[in-house]
Amino acid sequence: MSTYSALTTLAGKAQAEILGEAMETLDPAPGGVGVFEIEDGSGLWEVGGYFEEAPDEIGLALLAAAHGAKPFTVSEVPETDWVAHVRRELAPVSAGRFHVYGSHDADTVPDGVEPLLIEASMAFGTGHHGTTKGCLEALDRLIDEGFSPAKVADIGCGTAVLAMGAARMWDAQILASDIDPVAVDVARANVEANGLTGKIDCLEAAGFGAPGLAAAAPFDLIFANILKGPLIALAPDLMTNLAPGGAAILSGILNEQADGVIAVYEGEGATLADRQVIGDWTTLLLRKAA
């Protein structure tokens, strides 16, 4: 049985949420409605619904017009085994000395790499996105420089792939935090699957205010692979919680946003040590004076 999607965009969170609520009144009603900010700096929000039968396209058109949205795009969505699909698409990725792979590719891991296992069902933050790959490559360069931190924080850790990369290399105190409790569960599962239990403490936290993070600060290395807005908001706390002589690896930054992020962090006392572009995304390596 096919399902259907109906997607539109409009400006403003409040207007998007109102339109999302209005979609619930359609007949047939959607099985689910989502409202998401498009993270490209445009200020647009996407509103989408999924239907188990063909939606009322006239009703959708009236809703779009009434709420100042673009006309809905309605598409038939074929049935998909998503885990099987991810396994086909999720080829192993190399980033410096690190090799990120799924269990379905365990027999292809080459010799002489630092392996990082991410299950296909937990595929966000796997190394395939330019931001994660950029962070791992920045970590690889720090290792080559002889950097050796005693304390590491991975803020907004997702799968904890960055924390696990650090744990592969150093006998350090490593904390991986995320605001999303599901991500924290995923992080713990990946840490266990990689044989790193006891080397990484995974916790639910927003920023550096959680007791576990506050007690461990300051950190010699901080990862923050999030987005421009949260990175800028986090800048004062991140630099306060970064030890003198420490390094911060930041990503989730579109190329055109990088100069603005750098300026904010330089205003908090950071020095740009390196920047790398992979596709549309920039990764920054910042240092704090000793």
DRENVEXDREN-203505 format. One record per residue: residue in one letter; x, y, z of N, C-alpha, C, CB in turn. Coordinates in steps of 0.001 Angstrom, whole numbers, m for minus. Glycine has a CB too. Example, Ala and Ser with C-alpha at 12.3 -4.5 7.8 and 13.67 -1.06 7.14 Angstrom:
2
PT   rest       n.u       n.v       n.w      ca.u      ca.v      ca.w       c.u       c.v       c.w      cb.u      cb.v      cb.w
PT      A     13190     m5690      7800     12300     m4500      7800     13200     m3300      7800     11308     m4473      9046
PT      S     12850     m2250      7080     13670     m1060      7140     12900        30      7870     14084      m598      5725
END
This chain:
290
PT   rest       n.u       n.v       n.w      ca.u      ca.v      ca.w       c.u       c.v       c.w      cb.u      cb.v      cb.w
PT      M       845     m1193         0         0         0         0       883      1245         0      m957         4      1227
PT      S       571      2170      m897      1349      3400      m972       875      4399        67      1257      4009     m2369
PT      T      1781      5252       478      1436      6407      1296      1754      7659       493      2206      6396      2662
PT      Y      1303      8803      1008      1457     10061       285      2035     11108      1217       106     10536      m300
PT      S      2860     11979       642      3375     13114      1400      2851     14395       787      4922     13114      1431
PT      A      2660     15402      1622      2265     16737      1164      3156     17738      1883       732     17027      1438
PT      L      3951     18505      1128      4950     19391      1705      4805     20806      1183      6342     18875      1418
PT      T      5034     21772      2073      5044     23172      1668      6027     23928      2555      3617     23796      1755
PT      T      6297     25168      2214      7151     26031      3029      6479     27384      3211      8549     26200      2382
PT      L      6830     28042      4322      6372     29402      4587      7295     30018      5623      4887     29423      5073
PT      A      7221     31324      5754      8099     32047      6670      7498     32089      8071      8356     33472      6158
PT      G      8330     31833      9078      7903     32037     10463      7464     30770     11158      6791     33020     10507
PT      K      7994     30555     12363      7659     29367     13141      6194     29345     13547      8532     29289     14373
PT      A      5688     30476     14040      4301     30503     14532      3316     30178     13420      3970     31876     15135
PT      Q      3527     30792     12249      2624     30538     11123      2708     29083     10678      2955     31469      9947
PT      A      3927     28527     10705      4097     27133     10290      3381     26187     11250      5589     26775     10211
PT      E      3481     26465     12554      2811     25606     13531      1295     25691     13401      3233     25986     14949
PT      I       777     26879     13095      m676     27031     12907     m1133     26224     11693     m1058     28531     12734
PT      L      m341     26290     10600      m691     25521      9411      m625     24026      9707       243     25878      8241
PT      G       390     23594     10464       488     22180     10815      m737     21705     11580      1738     21927     11637
PT      E     m1216     22530     12517     m2426     22172     13263     m3640     22119     12346     m2672     23171     14398
PT      A     m3701     23057     11403     m4848     23089     10484     m4889     21851      9599     m4797     24346      9612
PT      M     m3733     21300      9268     m3708     20091      8431     m4401     18919      9102     m2274     19710      8098
PT      E     m4410     18925     10446     m5045     17829     11176     m6552     17762     10926     m4779     17976     12663
PT      T     m7138     18857     10427     m8597     18895     10221     m8999     18333      8862     m9110     20329     10353
PT      L     m8025     18002      8023     m8344     17500      6687     m9021     16137      6756     m7077     17411      5835
PT      D     m9773     15813      5711    m10401     14502      5573    m10066     13968      4174    m11963     14586      5799
PT      P     m9266     12924      4065     m8710     12102      5145     m7632     12847      5936     m8130     10810      4574
PT      A     m7555     12517      7224     m6581     13171      8099     m5199     12565      7879     m7000     13040      9584
PT      P     m4165     13363      8035     m2810     12818      7907     m2474     11897      9076     m1782     13956      7822
PT      G     m1648     10895      8788     m1180     10019      9848      m148     10686     10730      m609      8764      9264
PT      G       472     11738     10223      1456     12485     10983      1750     13803     10307      2733     11681     11151
PT      V      2055     14826     11111      2384     16159     10600      3686     16595     11257      1227     17194     10883
PT      G      4582     17167     10460      5841     17672     10984      6062     19119     10586      6995     16817     10499
PT      V      6668     19890     11483      7005     21298     11241      8478     21475     11561      6113     22272     12105
PT      F      9288     21852     10558     10746     21901     10729     11307     23187     10137     11416     20676     10071
PT      E     12269     23763     10844     12991     24905     10291     13979     24417      9237     13727     25691     11410
PT      I     14035     25110      8110     15007     24794      7067     16305     25497      7425     14495     25228      5644
PT      E     17347     24727      7720     18581     25288      8289     19508     25816      7196     19313     24229      9127
PT      D     19021     26778      6427     19862     27374      5389     19935     28892      5529     19333     27004      4006
PT      G     19440     29408      6670     19473     30844      6901     18363     31617      6222     20763     31377      6456
PT      S     17452     30921      5545     16391     31605      4792     15241     32065      5667     15859     30699      3716
PT      G     15106     31508      6874     13978     31824      7733     12713     31062      7378     13706     33282      7680
PT      L     12809     30146      6402     11638     29376      5992     11466     28128      6857     11751     28983      4517
PT      W     10216     27709      6980      9872     26488      7703      9153     25546      6761      8998     26795      8946
PT      E      9407     24262      6911      8726     23245      6109      7606     22623      6932      9724     22152      5626
PT      V      6450     22485      6317      5311     21822      6943      4938     20638      6060      4093     22807      7135
PT      G      4886     19465      6646      4593     18274      5865      3668     17329      6581      5853     17566      5514
PT      G      2875     16616      5802      2003     15594      6351      2115     14314      5546       559     16077      6381
PT      Y      1887     13182      6231      1910     11877      5563       532     11242      5675      3001     10944      6179
PT      F        65     10697      4565     m1304     10201      4453     m1294      8753      4003     m2122     11062      3475
PT      E     m2205      7964      4562     m2329      6560      4176     m3198      6381      2945     m2898      5754      5319
PT      E     m3847      7423      2529     m4583      7425      1256     m4422      8801       622     m6109      7075      1465
PT      A     m4774      8910      m640     m4540     10154     m1368     m5192     11329      m625     m5092     10050     m2816
PT      P     m4452     12393      m353     m5018     13524       392     m5941     14375      m466     m3906     14390       952
PT      D     m6711     15218       186     m7620     16160      m475     m6794     17337     m1005     m8744     16658       514
PT      E     m6446     17296     m2274     m5559     18319     m2823     m6242     19686     m2898     m5078     17905     m4208
PT      I     m7566     19713     m3049     m8271     20998     m3025     m8200     21597     m1623     m9753     20826     m3470
PT      G     m8412     20746      m606     m8310     21219       770     m6914     21718      1093     m8696     20117      1733
PT      L     m5892     21020       590     m4512     21458       798     m4256     22799       129     m3534     20413       265
PT      A     m4782     22971     m1068     m4580     24232     m1780     m5222     25393     m1031     m5150     24142     m3197
PT      L     m6417     25152      m484     m7103     26199       275     m6330     26537      1546     m8534     25761       626
PT      L     m5792     25511      2222     m5009     25755      3431     m3757     26572      3117     m4620     24425      4092
PT      A     m3067     26211      2048     m1850     26932      1677     m2161     28395      1394     m1189     26284       450
PT      A     m3217     28641       649     m3581     30016       300     m3977     30805      1545     m4731     30025      m723
PT      A     m4724     30166      2445     m5204     30855      3636     m4080     31211      4594     m6222     30006      4347
PT      H     m2985     30443      4574     m1892     30659      5528      m649     31265      4891     m1525     29358      6185
PT      G      m767     31690      3650       358     32357      3003      1523     31441      2691       833     33466      3858
PT      A      1229     30164      2468      2283     29192      2163      2339     28928       668      2053     27875      2927
PT      K      3447     28372       226      3531     27925     m1155      2568     26763     m1368      4979     27515     m1517
PT      P      2107     26527     m2599      1236     25370     m2844      1894     24072     m2390       876     25278     m4332
PT      F      1106     23182     m1814      1632     21896     m1379      2106     21075     m2576       568     21122      m589
PT      T      3210     20384     m2397      3663     19379     m3354      3252     18023     m2808      5219     19458     m3596
PT      V      2410     17319     m3558      1901     16015     m3137      2621     14933     m3932       352     15918     m3337
PT      S      3154     13936     m3221      3897     12861     m3874      3472     11528     m3296      5417     13059     m3714
PT      E      3484     10514     m4148      3261      9156     m3678      4589      8609     m3172      2666      8251     m4806
PT      V      4578      8035     m1978      5795      7521     m1348      5745      6000     m1393      5941      8038       127
PT      P      6632      5360     m2150      6604      3896     m2210      7035      3285      m893      7499      3389     m3333
PT      E      6573      2061      m644      6988      1346       556      8497      1112       499      6221        m2       696
PT      T      9171      1322      1622     10627      1199      1670     11038       516      2954     11303      2576      1552
PT      D     11931      m444      2843     12598     m1007      4021     13760       m69      4311     13086     m2519      3788
PT      W     13556       854      5273     14522      1933      5451     15864      1445      5970     13968      2962      6391
PT      V     15861       442      6838     17144       m58      7313     17922      m694      6170     16943     m1067      8449
PT      A     17228     m1469      5326     17903     m2056      4168     18392      m969      3217     16964     m3021      3430
PT      H     17583        76      3063     17980      1191      2191     19234      1882      2733     16825      2212      2057
PT      V     19248      2149      4033     20418      2801      4625     21650      1923      4470     20173      3115      6113
PT      R     21473       622      4642     22621      m271      4505     23190      m223      3092     22226     m1704      4862
PT      R     22321      m104      2094     22814        m9       721     23543      1304       495     21661      m147      m274
PT      E     22997      2387      1056     23549      3717       800     24724      4056      1719     22466      4759       960
PT      L     24827      3363      2854     25778      3745      3890     27098      3014      3688     25208      3449      5287
PT      A     27806      3391      2639     29113      2799      2402     30082      3279      3469     29633      3150       991
PT      P     31091      2468      3794     32081      2899      4792     32752      4202      4387     33140      1815      4995
PT      V     33117      4989      5388     33751      6287      5153     35065      6354      5913     32817      7450      5578
PT      S     36102      6826      5246     37391      7040      5888     37594      8525      6121     38540      6457      5037
PT      A     38053      8875      7309     38357     10262      7668     39665     10251      8435     37200     10918      8516
PT      G     40762     10493      7728     42063     10358      8362     42293      8916      8775     42177     11290      9574
PT      R     42697      8700     10034     42957      7343     10523     41668      6622     10900     43894      7388     11726
PT      F     40528      7322     10882     39268      6729     11329     38500      6097     10170     38403      7785     12012
PT      H     37806      5002     10469     37011      4278      9474     35634      4037     10079     37698      2918      9051
PT      V     34627      4708      9546     33256      4604     10058     32492      3612      9192     32541      6003     10071
PT      Y     31838      2642      9834     31192      1579      9071     29984      1045      9825     32183       442      8777
PT      G     29106       341      9102     27985      m364      9710     28326     m1827      9892     26721      m213      8862
PT      S     27557     m2519     10741     27853     m3921     11023     27779     m4776      9762     26889     m4460     12072
PT      H     26976     m4345      8778     26861     m5093      7530     28149     m5032      6705     25696     m4560      6709
PT      D     29067     m4107      7072     30352     m4003      6374     31519     m4379      7283     30548     m2586      5839
PT      A     31232     m5119      8356     32282     m5433      9331     33414     m6239      8712     31696     m6197     10505
PT      D     33107     m7036      7677     34150     m7872      7083     35006     m7113      6076     33526     m9072      6412
PT      T     34731     m5815      5886     35509     m5042      4922     36404     m4005      5597     34581     m4355      3944
PT      V     36446     m3992      6933     37254     m2996      7637     38734     m3262      7345     36972     m3031      9177
PT      P     39446     m2288      6806     40852     m2525      6459     41740     m2548      7697     41347     m1455      5488
PT      D     42922     m3105      7537     43904     m3105      8617     44474     m1694      8793     45042     m4126      8328
PT      G     44935     m1408      9990     45660      m173     10235     44803      1063     10394     46597        49      9148
PT      V     43490       893     10676     42600      2042     10877     42039      1990     12294     41443      2054      9823
PT      E     41460      3096     12709     40718      3137     13964     39239      2959     13625     40975      4484     14748
PT      P     38663      1769     13850     37291      1499     13417     36255      2103     14351     37068        11     13312
PT      L     35198      2660     13777     34081      3221     14532     32793      2645     13953     34078      4795     14478
PT      L     32127      1792     14722     30923      1100     14273     29689      1934     14598     30819      m294     14924
PT      I     28891      2226     13574     27591      2882     13752     26549      2009     13075     27585      4348     13160
PT      E     25543      1570     13816     24525       713     13225     23685      1465     12206     23633       134     14307
PT      A     23218       758     11181     22434      1391     10122     21154      2011     10640     22107       390      9052
PT      S     20577      1429     11686     19338      1978     12245     19596      3217     13080     18631       933     13087
PT      M     20883      3585     13253     21262      4752     14051     22122      5652     13186     22019      4336     15356
PT      A     21623      6024     11992     22519      6523     10954     22707      8022     10915     22031      6089      9657
PT      F     22211      8775     11915     22528     10199     11902     23862     10413     12600     21405     11032     12585
PT      G     24702     11220     11985     26024     11456     12555     26957     10301     12325     25918     11727     14021
PT      T     26999      9790     11091     27759      8580     10803     29119      8839     10193     26982      7712      9895
PT      G     29399     10041      9762     30623     10298      9030     30359     10569      7571     31565      9145      9171
PT      H     29140     10246      7092     28811     10488      5695     28459     11949      5458     27659      9595      5260
PT      H     27963     12620      6473     27680     14042      6347     28991     14809      6430     26685     14517      7443
PT      G     29121     15863      5607     30376     16611      5566     30783     17179      6904     30271     17717      4581
PT      T     29823     17461      7792     30170     18030      9095     30880     17013      9976     28919     18541      9799
PT      T     30364     15793     10026     30976     14764     10868     32327     14345     10312     30055     13546     10986
PT      K     32402     14168      9022     33675     13814      8391     34711     14910      8646     33487     13591      6867
PT      G     34282     16174      8540     35203     17278      8785     35715     17278     10212     34531     18598      8483
PT      C     34844     16975     11177     35272     16931     12583     36265     15803     12818     34058     16761     13510
PT      L     36019     14632     12225     36942     13516     12396     38299     13826     11767     36355     12240     11784
PT      E     38288     14510     10630     39558     14851      9992     40307     15920     10801     39316     15343      8549
PT      A     39573     16853     11422     40223     17828     12303     40817     17126     13524     39217     18919     12746
PT      L     40083     16159     14077     40601     15361     15187     41865     14623     14770     39539     14364     15677
PT      D     41860     14063     13580     43017     13344     13068     44248     14254     13001     42709     12766     11683
PT      R     44058     15496     12577     45185     16428     12486     45707     16800     13886     44763     17702     11717
PT      L     44794     16962     14847     45231     17238     16222     46088     16100     16762     44018     17460     17137
PT      I     45679     14883     16481     46440     13722     16943     47839     13744     16337     45712     12405     16579
PT      D     47913     14053     15047     49209     14107     14371     50118     15191     14964     49008     14357     12878
PT      E     49501     16242     15520     50288     17313     16148     50808     16924     17532     49447     18576     16261
PT      G     50359     15771     18039     50769     15343     19366     49878     15852     20478     52155     15779     19618
PT      F     48715     16399     20130     47766     16892     21122     47291     15730     21990     46563     17595     20436
PT      S     47202     15935     23286     46814     14853     24197     45984     15416     25341     48061     14116     24746
PT      P     44660     15480     25193     43803     16081     26216     43544     15132     27380     42482     16509     25604
PT      A     43327     15712     28533     42931     14933     29714     41414     14852     29843     43529     15547     30984
PT      K     40706     15872     29315     39248     15917     29416     38673     16361     28071     38792     16879     30563
PT      V     37640     15647     27627     37023     15895     26322     35515     15969     26498     37406     14787     25293
PT      A     34868     16925     25816     33402     17020     25802     32920     17016     24355     32911     18309     26545
PT      D     31907     16198     24075     31248     16149     22762     29829     16673     22981     31247     14668     22138
PT      I     29607     17937     22616     28334     18618     22877     27420     18447     21665     28560     20134     23191
PT      G     26198     17940     21889     25316     17618     20769     25840     16393     20048     25196     18811     19795
PT      C     26068     15318     20807     26902     14208     20338     26257     13327     19283     27283     13365     21488
PT      G     24909     13307     19176     24287     12400     18205     24671     10964     18475     24681     12782     16783
PT      T     25319     10320     17523     25738      8922     17681     26950      8759     18582     26039      8324     16336
PT      A     27567      9854     18999     28803      9858     19806     30007      9427     18998     28654      8946     21014
PT      V     29934      9527     17679     31057      9080     16848     32320      9894     17137     30692      9187     15359
PT      L     32169     11194     17443     33350     12018     17720     33963     11657     19072     32981     13512     17689
PT      A     33110     11484     20072     33600     11055     21384     34300      9702     21274     32438     10977     22400
PT      M     33756      8811     20450     34367      7492     20301     35713      7596     19587     33428      6550     19530
PT      G     35820      8515     18621     37108      8728     17977     38161      9160     18984     36983      9765     16874
PT      A     37777     10076     19886     38705     10517     20930     39051      9372     21872     38107     11686     21721
PT      A     38054      8551     22218     38287      7451     23155     39183      6376     22556     36965      6837     23581
PT      R     39169      6252     21234     40070      5299     20581     41539      5705     20759     39731      5189     19085
PT      M     41784      6998     20937     43147      7517     20890     43727      7860     22250     43188      8723     20031
PT      W     42874      8264     23199     43387      8819     24442     42724      8181     25656     43180     10323     24469
PT      D     43487      8039     26706     42947      7626     28002     42546      8890     28752     43993      6775     28827
PT      A     41415      9461     28320     40954     10747     28845     39579     10581     29468     40918     11819     27731
PT      Q     39177     11564     30268     37802     11627     30738     36969     12232     29619     37679     12460     32064
PT      I     36006     11473     29090     35250     11896     27917     33768     11892     28240     35544     10983     26710
PT      L     33113     13028     28006     31681     13164     28213     31023     13465     26872     31366     14278     29255
PT      A     29932     12754     26577     29161     12971     25359     27742     13345     25768     29173     11700     24434
PT      S     27288     14535     25366     25970     14999     25800     25117     15377     24605     26101     16192     26751
PT      D     23807     15249     24798     22861     15671     23773     21579     16103     24460     22589     14532     22742
PT      I     20896     17064     23857     19628     17547     24401     18507     16544     24174     19260     18888     23777
PT      D     18691     15623     23215     17670     14654     22814     17910     13334     23543     17681     14438     21271
PT      P     16959     12898     24377     17181     11646     25114     17340     10430     24203     16034     11406     26068
PT      V     16695     10453     23021     16860      9341     22078     18301      9282     21594     15895      9487     20876
PT      A     18877     10450     21300     20274     10486     20870     21192      9952     21963     20683     11915     20489
PT      V     20892     10263     23219     21716      9758     24321     21650      8233     24374     21256     10363     25671
PT      D     20458      7669     24185     20322      6209     24148     21126      5619     22994     18841      5807     24020
PT      V     21053      6272     21830     21817      5820     20666     23313      5887     20964     21476      6674     19419
PT      A     23737      6987     21568     25158      7145     21905     25619      6017     22813     25411      8505     22582
PT      R     24841      5705     23846     25231      4635     24769     25325      3295     24044     24229      4536     25931
PT      A     24362      3035     23142     24384      1773     22399     25620      1673     21519     23124      1635     21545
PT      N     25985      2768     20875     27168      2752     20017     28449      2613     20833     27225      4022     19172
PT      V     28505      3285     21980     29670      3161     22852     29863      1701     23260     29515      4059     24104
PT      E     28769      1037     23630     28855      m375     24019     29268     m1244     22835     27510      m860     24584
PT      A     28671      m984     21656     28982     m1789     20475     30439     m1669     20064     28095     m1383     19321
PT      N     31074      m546     20407     32477      m333     20059     33439      m740     21169     32698      1111     19712
PT      G     32912     m1368     22215     33771     m1822     23297     34368      m693     24103     34862     m2663     22752
PT      L     33643       435     24192     34176      1618     24874     33419      1946     26159     34133      2812     23944
PT      T     32615      1002     26628     31888      1214     27877     32873      1509     29005     31019       m19     28223
PT      G     32566      2545     29774     33442      2960     30853     34426      4037     30448     34183      1788     31373
PT      K     34606      4239     29129     35521      5277     28654     34801      6566     28289     36295      4776     27459
PT      I     33468      6472     28085     32668      7631     27681     31427      7685     28560     32278      7557     26163
PT      D     31157      8835     29136     29953      9047     29939     28949      9802     29080     30271      9832     31266
PT      C     27815      9165     28750     26785      9779     27907     25689     10359     28794     26190      8742     26904
PT      L     25333     11613     28571     24329     12239     29416     23450     13196     28628     24993     12971     30560
PT      E     22227     13362     29108     21283     14304     28505     21548     15682     29095     19796     13862     28748
PT      A     21832     16651     28243     22162     17982     28732     22026     18986     27602     23585     18016     29324
PT      A     21658     20209     27966     21656     21335     27037     22816     22248     27423     20280     22108     27062
PT      G     23800     22361     26554     24948     23209     26858     25797     22629     27970     24488     24598     27236
PT      F     26418     23504     28760     27375     23090     29775     26801     23144     31189     28603     23953     29695
PT      G     25494     23372     31318     24925     23589     32634     24656     22341     33441     23687     24326     32496
PT      A     24637     21164     32794     24326     19937     33526     25406     19651     34565     24185     18746     32555
PT      P     25028     19080     35709     26001     18847     36783     27224     18049     36336     25333     18127     37921
PT      G     27010     17007     35520     28135     16188     35096     29160     16964     34308     27651     15040     34282
PT      L     28691     17834     33417     29604     18648     32619     30256     19724     33472     28866     19286     31440
PT      A     29458     20370     34310     29996     21443     35150     31077     20920     36086     28876     22100     35960
PT      A     30897     19694     36607     31867     19133     37537     33178     18782     36846     31293     17903     38209
PT      A     33108     18402     35556     34307     17972     34838     35075     19131     34220     33934     16991     33760
PT      A     34420     20271     33981     35057     21405     33296     36245     21922     34107     34035     22546     33063
PT      P     37229     22560     33436     37268     22855     32006     37793     21666     31194     38135     24085     31750
PT      F     37511     21707     29876     37881     20630     28976     39031     21062     28073     36677     20193     28139
PT      D     39900     20109     27772     41021     20394     26879     40606     20335     25414     42155     19415     27132
PT      L     39553     19567     25115     39030     19448     23753     37513     19430     23818     39572     18168     23043
PT      I     36885     20276     23008     35430     20314     22932     35012     20160     21470     34869     21640     23539
PT      F     34130     19188     21213     33465     19065     19923     32094     19710     20042     33352     17569     19475
PT      A     31673     20448     19018     30296     20941     18948     29896     20932     17475     30154     22390     19582
PT      N     29324     19825     17045     28857     19670     15668     27342     19842     15698     29276     18264     15052
PT      I     26915     21118     15722     25484     21397     15869     25041     22286     14702     25177     22087     17253
PT      L     24657     23511     14924     24244     24426     13862     24700     25835     14212     22705     24381     13651
PT      K     24685     26724     13233     25193     28083     13432     24553     28776     14639     24952     28911     12180
PT      G     23226     28781     14715     22547     29498     15797     22954     29006     17165     21061     29373     15648
PT      P     22835     27686     17434     23277     27178     18737     24766     27386     18985     22954     25710     18848
PT      L     25596     27298     17948     27037     27523     18146     27310     28939     18620     27809     27252     16850
PT      I     26632     29903     18022     26838     31299     18420     26323     31521     19842     26128     32261     17432
PT      A     25154     30958     20141     24606     31109     21490     25507     30450     22535     23197     30508     21560
PT      L     26189     29390     22135     27020     28615     23049     28408     29225     23247     27157     27201     22538
PT      A     28788     30182     22384     30176     30667     22349     30718     31107     23718     30275     31823     21387
PT      P     30024     31963     24472     30603     32382     25767     30828     31211     26719     29695     33404     26438
PT      D     29834     30313     26828     29982     29167     27732     31050     28206     27237     28653     28430     27882
PT      L     31094     27990     25931     32085     27051     25402     33497     27547     25697     31894     26854     23883
PT      M     33744     28827     25449     35097     29339     25683     35429     29394     27174     35249     30729     25065
PT      T     34425     29633     28013     34652     29599     29460     35020     28201     29924     33413     30087     30209
PT      N     34412     27189     29310     34622     25805     29709     35759     25127     28952     33358     25028     29510
PT      L     36443     25870     28082     37615     25363     27378     38866     25755     28158     37675     25908     25919
PT      A     39695     24787     28466     40886     25047     29274     41897     25876     28485     41524     23724     29738
PT      P     42720     26664     29168     43816     27358     28477     44679     26367     27703     44684     28142     29484
PT      G     44991     26723     26459     45735     25816     25594     44873     24772     24921     46794     25139     26375
PT      G     43557     24816     25181     42648     23814     24646     42242     24075     23215     41434     23735     25490
PT      A     41549     23091     22624     41095     23163     21239     39597     22891     21179     41869     22158     20350
PT      A     38929     23552     20235     37510     23312     19977     37331     23008     18492     36637     24541     20408
PT      I     36584     21960     18192     36262     21583     16819     34772     21830     16629     36645     20080     16516
PT      L     34441     22764     15747     33055     23179     15533     32628     22867     14108     32882     24683     15828
PT      S     31378     22400     13954     30839     22230     12608     29319     22310     12667     31297     20878     11987
PT      G     28680     21936     11547     27270     22233     11362     27109     23631     10795     26504     22094     12684
PT      I     28162     24118     10138     28227     25508      9671     28245     25522      8149     29485     26236     10243
PT      L     27246     26139      7532     27289     26326      6085     28456     27236      5728     25954     26916      5561
PT      N     29026     27024      4553     30238     27759      4179     30073     29267      4309     30633     27416      2760
PT      E     28906     29773      3908     28693     31219      3946     28482     31742      5373     27494     31585      3082
PT      Q     28303     30839      6333     28115     31240      7726     29422     31248      8517     27125     30316      8395
PT      A     30476     30690      7944     31693     30427      8713     32334     31703      9246     32690     29679      7858
PT      D     32437     32737      8422     33100     33969      8873     32386     34580     10068     33166     34989      7735
PT      G     31054     34524     10059     30290     35056     11182     30535     34285     12462     28822     35045     10860
PT      V     30612     32951     12369     30882     32129     13553     32293     32404     14069     30710     30621     13227
PT      I     33252     32498     13151     34634     32786     13553     34707     34115     14300     35566     32815     12319
PT      A     34018     35128     13779     34067     36454     14408     33542     36404     15843     33252     37468     13585
PT      V     32451     35667     16052     31880     35560     17399     32871     34891     18346     30555     34767     17367
PT      Y     33477     33798     17901     34398     33074     18773     35693     33844     18998     34708     31710     18187
PT      E     36168     34562     17994     37339     35413     18213     37033     36495     19244     37797     36055     16889
PT      G     35792     36972     19257     35389     37941     20266     35375     37373     21669     34041     38476     19941
PT      E     35326     36043     21767     35359     35375     23081     36762     34868     23425     34366     34201     23106
PT      G     37757     35217     22594     39132     34869     22914     39710     33698     22148     39226     34583     24329
PT      A     38979     33179     21172     39486     32051     20390     40371     32538     19247     38323     31214     19838
PT      T     41266     31665     18813     42090     31903     17633     41805     30808     16615     43607     31946     18001
PT      L     41557     31191     15366     41310     30206     14319     42614     29504     13966     40690     30873     13064
PT      A     42641     28181     14132     43830     27397     13792     43707     26727     12437     44085     26349     14852
PT      D     42474     26403     12029     42284     25707     10755     40811     25766     10382     42777     24227     10838
PT      R     40538     25731      9089     39165     25603      8603     39190     24682      7391     38542     27004      8244
PT      Q     38176     23850      7291     38096     22880      6203     36704     22906      5608     38450     21462      6695
PT      V     36641     22885      4293     35374     22863      3572     35175     21489      2954     35331     23966      2486
PT      I     34036     20870      3234     33627     19623      2577     32221     19853      2039     33676     18380      3570
PT      G     32083     19978       735     30785     20264       136     30281     21623       583     29772     19176       497
PT      D     29080     21664      1131     28456     22919      1571     28848     23305      2994     26949     22804      1479
PT      W     29673     22496      3644     29862     22647      5080     31313     22979      5443     29430     21380      5791
PT      T     31466     23802      6490     32775     24191      6994     32969     23641      8405     32932     25728      6981
PT      T     34160     23134      8676     34565     22715     10013     35685     23643     10480     35027     21212     10027
PT      L     35581     24104     11721     36563     25038     12291     37323     24364     13428     35868     26331     12799
PT      L     38637     24595     13450     39464     24210     14586     39941     25492     15241     40672     23298     14151
PT      L     39525     25701     16491     39861     26906     17240     40754     26540     18417     38584     27628     17728
PT      R     41598     27489     18819     42470     27281     19984     42266     28412     20975     43964     27193     19559
PT      K     42515     28101     22242     42479     29085     23313     43901     29273     23831     41510     28644     24459
PT      A     44303     30506     24038     45662     30776     24472     45965     30066     25789     45883     32279     24617
PT      A     47188     29608     25915     47605     28924     27143     47732     29905     28286     48931     28192     26933
END
